[in-house]
Amino acid sequence: METTEAVTGLRTEQRLGLLRQMILIRTFEEAILREYHADKSPGFDIGKGLVPGEMHLSAGQEPVAAGLCAHLETGDALTATHRPHHLAIAKGMDLRSLAGEIFGRESGLGHGRGGHMHLFDPSIHFSCSGIVAEGFPAALGQAFAFQRAGTNSVAAAVAGEGAANAGPFHESLNLAALWKLPVIFVIEDNDWGISVARDASTAVPSNAVRAAGYGMPGIRVEGNDVEAVHAAAGEAVARARAGGGPSLIEVHTLRLWGHFEGDAQGYRPELAGVPDKDPIPAYRQQLGDAGLLSDADAAAMEGEARTRVEDAVEHAKASPTPNPAEALKYVFVEGE
């Protein structure tokens, strides 16, 4: 089953909320992009600067996070990938704590020990990992716990299209269907598994068709359309909460920037046309044309986002770095 158009029925405040969420995510990542590159020259050195190490940004994939997380509550669980910021923010993660972890500071979620690929926030049931497909079994376990506890909470696992070729994806879908667990599997198809085109690595044109092999509904959302994602996710979440079992959603989304910062992207023949497919200006225009958003409204959203983001960045910069003598603190469980 496919959907290519936004489904009507959203209230104006819901549609504006989706745009506001996407603008906040993009503003945060633009600030991280700025800070990441600010002190890595002359000559790009991945180990230098305030934010050393790899950096995977999600610009272009905001519709997935905004559309899905609009239906998730604080007690619902969400697992993400090495490209997690959009999902973490949409799930409700504190921006100061997120920025602190990215900068490797004591104010971060993991006291600076995990970095941007290993965010863990039990207050909102969010986690992510640099290991491909790792989030599927974790979400499966969370959904199993919710079911055993008799709650109506759900779990969602988001991963890239490359992860759908990994064993944990298939194992998790099989068990989720067998046990009728309240879990939603979401695949972000951005066309590229690092530098490998999806068509060169995946035998089927849509991972949504794989759902049928495990006896669950599957849908592919085309067009990177936040309202269509919202509609598909709403149906899947409602089904899971009602005891109807798991669902699979694949979203054909877009990676605006490189696989990681410093990626020259010479493998992308379509790169010149990518900026024109940015989902945020497109959705802003859609809402403007519908008479729901003025330029002043949009500017206010952007201003509010900048204020929140710059506060988080400055807080992170002002926070202390971990004491090297305490490198193992918070890493292992300490006895009483």
N, C-alpha and C positions, 0 to 999 in steps of 0.2 A: 504494500500500500504506500502511496506517495501523497504528499501535500506540497503544493508549490505556491499557494497564496495564503495570505493572512486570513484567519477566520474572524469574521466580525462578531461583535457582542461585547468586546472589552469596553469598560467605562473609560471616560476621558482621563480620569486620574490614574487609572491603571496604565494606560498607554504612555502618559507623561512619566509615570514612575519607571517604566522600562527604559525610556530614553535617559532619564536622570541616572539610573544605575549604570548604563553603558558609558555615559560621559564621565562618571566618577572613576570607573575602571580605567578608561583610556587616560584620564588625567593623571592617575597614579602611575601608570606604566610609562607615560611620557616623562614624568619626574624621575623615575628610576633609570630610564634610558639616559637622561641628562647627567645624573650623578654617576652612573656606571662609566660613562665615557669621559667624564670631566678630567680625570687624572691618569689616563692610560696612554698618553702620548709623551714624547715623540715615539712613534711606532707602537702599534697596538700590543699590549702585554696583558694577557688575561689574568695574570697574578697580581697586578698592581692595583693601587687605589683603595678608596673607601669601601668599594664593593668588589672584592677579588673573587675570582672563580668564574664559572660559567653563568650565563644569565639567559633564560628562556622567557620571552615575553609573548603575550597572547593577543596583541592588537589584531583586530579583525574577527576574533572569536567571541566577542562580547555578547552577541545574541544568544549563544548557548547558555552562558551563565545567567543572564538576566531572565530569559524565558523559563529556564528550569527552576532557578532558586526562588522565583516569585511564588512557587507552590510549596516550598519547603519551610518547615517550622524549625525553631531552635532545637527541639529534641530529635529531629530527623538527622540522619547521618549522611555525610557526603565525602567520598574519596575522589582524589584528583591525581594528576600526573606531575611530571617535571615542569609543566607549563601551567601553574596553578593559580596565579594571582586573580584572574577574573572570577574564578569560582569561589575563592576564599573571600573576596570582597562582597560578592553577591550573596554569599551565605551569611554575612554579617560580621566578619572578622574585624576586630579593632584595628584601625589603620596605623596607630602608633606602634602597636605590638607587631604588626606585620612588617612595617618599615624597620623597626629595631632588629628583627631577625634577619632581614635582608642585609642590613649593614653589619651584622655580626656583633650586636651589642647586648649587654646584659638586660636591657629593657625588652628584648625580643621574646617571642613565644617560647623559644627553647633556650633562652639566655644566650643567644648567639651561637649555639652549638650546632644547629641544624642547617641554617642557611635557607635560601629561597626554594629549594627543591624538597625540603623536608619540614614542612609546616605541620604543626600538630596543635590543635586547639580543642580540648575536651569541652569547653564551655559552649561551643556551638556544634560539637560532633563533626569536626573537620580534620582530615588528614590527607597527606599526599606523599608521593615517593618518586625517586628518580629511577626506580626499577619498572620497566615496561610491563604493563598488565597487572602490577602488584595490587592495585586498588580493587579489582574484581572480587578476589576471595575475601578481602577485608570487609567489603560491603555485604557480601553474602553472610559472613559471620554476624555482622551487626543486625541484619534483617532477621536472621535466625533467633538472635537474642530478643529482638522486639516481639517476634511471634510467640516465643516461649513465655515471655513476660505478660502476654495478653494485652499489649498496648496497641494503639493504631499508628505508631510511628513507622516511618519507612526509611529505607536506605537507598542512596543513588551512587552509582559509580560512573565516572566520566573518564574516558581514555581516547587516545587517537586511533585512527583507522588501522595503523600498523599493529596495535595491540590486539585487534580482532583476529589476527592470525596466530596469536600465541595460545599455548595450551590453557593457561588459567582462564581465559575468556570462555572457552568451550566447556571446561569443567564447571565453571561457576554458573553458566546458563543452564546446564543440565541439572545441577543440584537445586538451583532456584526453582526450576519448573517442577522437579520431582517433589519438592517439599512445599511448593506453592508459597514461596516467600515474598514478603512485601519489599521488593527491590526493583529499581529501574536502572537498566544499563543504557548508557548514553555514549555513542561514538561520535567524536568530532572528526569528520573527514575534511581535512584541509588540503588534500591532494598530494601531500608530501610526507613520507616517513623519513625524516632527516633530509636526505637528498635523493631518495628513491621515489619515483612517481607511483601512486597507488596502483595504476594499471599494470605496472611491472611487477607488482608483488602480491596482488589479490585476484583470485580467480573469478570472483563474482562482481558485477558492477555496483551492487548495493549490499552492504552488510545486513541491511534490514531483512533480506530474504532468508538469512541464516536463522532468524527467530523461529521459522516454521519447523525447523528440524528439532527444536526443543519444546514445541507445543506452546509457544507464547506469541502474543501480538508483536509485530514488527512494523515500523514505519520509517520512511526516509523523508526528511524535510529538506526541500531544495531552496535555493535562493538566499541562504543565510538570513532568513526572515524571522525576526524576533517574535512577531505575533504568531507565526506558524509554530515556532518552537514552544511558545507559551501554551498554545492549544494542545499540541501533542503531549507535552509534559503534564498538563492539567489532567488529561484523560488517564495517563499512565499512573500518576500519583493517586488519583481518586480510586482507580482500580485496585492498586496495592493496599490502600487504607481500608478498603471494603473487604479485603480477604480474597481478592481475585487473582493474586499472584503477580509474577514478574512481567515486565515489558521491555522491549528493545527499541530504542530510538537512535537513528543515525541522522546527523545534521551535516549537510554539505556546507561547510563554513569556509573561512579564508584566513590564511596566515599572511598578514600584511608585511611582516618583517622576517628576518632570517630564522633558521632553526634555533640558533643561539646568536648572541651579539658577537660580531666579528665574522659572521658567515657572509661570504661574498655573494652567495646565491647564483653562481655562474651556471648552475644546473637548471635554472628556471627560465625557459624560453618565453613565458608569458609575463615576466616581471614588469615590463614597462606599463602594462595595462592594469596592474594590481591596485594602485592607489585609487583608480576610478571605481573600484568595487567596494570601497570602504562602507561598511553598513551603517555607521553613525550619521554621516551627512545624508545618506539616503533615507534613513528613518526620520531624521529631523525635517527633511523636505516633505516627506509623506504627511507628517503631522501638521506642517505648515500649510500644505495644500488643502488639508481637511479643515482648516480654520481653527485648529486646536492649539497652535503654538505660534507665538509672535517672535520676532528677532530679540525683543527685550526679554521674553521668557527664557529663550535659549541662552542668552548672555548671562542671565541670573543663575541658571543651572551651572554653567561653566565657571562662574565666579565662586559660587558656593563650593564646587568641587576643588577648585584651586586652593581656596582657603583651608579646607580640610586636609588636602594632600600636603601642602607646604608645611602645615603644622606638624604632621606626622614625620616628614622628612627632617625638619629641624630638630624635633624631639629625639629622633634616632641619632642624628649627628652629635647632639649634646650628651647622649647617654654614654656611660663608661664601657670600655671594652672588657671582655672577660680577663680575669687574672690568670696568667699562664700556669701559676702554681695550683690553680683549681680546675685544670683542664678536664678532669674526670668527674667533677661535681655535676650532678643532674644527669649523668650518663648511665650510671649504675645505681641500683637501689641500695640505699645505705641503711644499715641496721640501727636499731634504737640504741 
